[in-house]
Amino acid sequence: MTHKIAFLGTGKIGEALLGGMLRAGRPPSDLLATVRRAERAQALRARHGVEVVTNAEAAKTANTLILAVKPQDMPALLEELAPHTPADRLVITAAAGITTAFVESRLTPGTPVVRVMPNTPALVDEAMSVISGGTHAAERHLALAEEIFDSVGKTMRLPESQQDAATALSGSGPAYFYFLVEAMTDAGILLGLPRDKAHDLIVQAAVGASVMLRDSGEHPVKLREAVTSPGGTTISAIRELETHGVRAALIAAIEAAKRRSESLSQP
């Protein structure tokens, strides 16, 4: 029996998920998309061969609905979906800060809801997606959510009480790295390197460091110490980072992101 999956709000993340499922072997006939603009609908049809429908049609037709709109657009979308969404639909919310209780309270009682926080590396199949089940979500619902999001990277189950922390750390996490690369590129230019050369040096250093973190099994402190020779260049740089409170600033920034995530589902 065909299991249809609809992506409601097929922006960058929605399209990345859609493309990942196609690469994982799902036929285009199993997938539906909804968008606001006609030109966007045409582009999705041309790139992926999927059917583009209205939100109401998606709710009536699909077995699983993935809500990938911005948090501020979620109340209006749920109001539109409510009359057309029976309780046997699996509803997956992929919007920062939107709780399963928020979604459940606006849909048919008993609707299974799963909350997922992916991040933008889904665009290159390297996402980290954090999954939490709502009141009515069974193991099969969580397993299906994992199957969908595994197509664009890795997944991790966490209690929903930890979702806002995961959003601050992982959902927003790529931006912190881009910010650091931007600052390091400026430093390279200040030291006399051409921008493109500085960029390439930093990106490869980041890729290499990430692979070592992932594959070595070593604590980051040990990996850092292996680069930090007594009286050398690295320890001089680390001293400056500590003097300027970079560690404390990063912790404060992530705490601020968590607070913002918590506030997004508030009326």
Summary of the structure (lengths in Angstrom):
residues: 267
radius of gyration: 21.3
end to end distance: 39.6
largest distance: 68.3
contacts: 815
relative contact order: 0.10
helix: 59%
strand: 13%
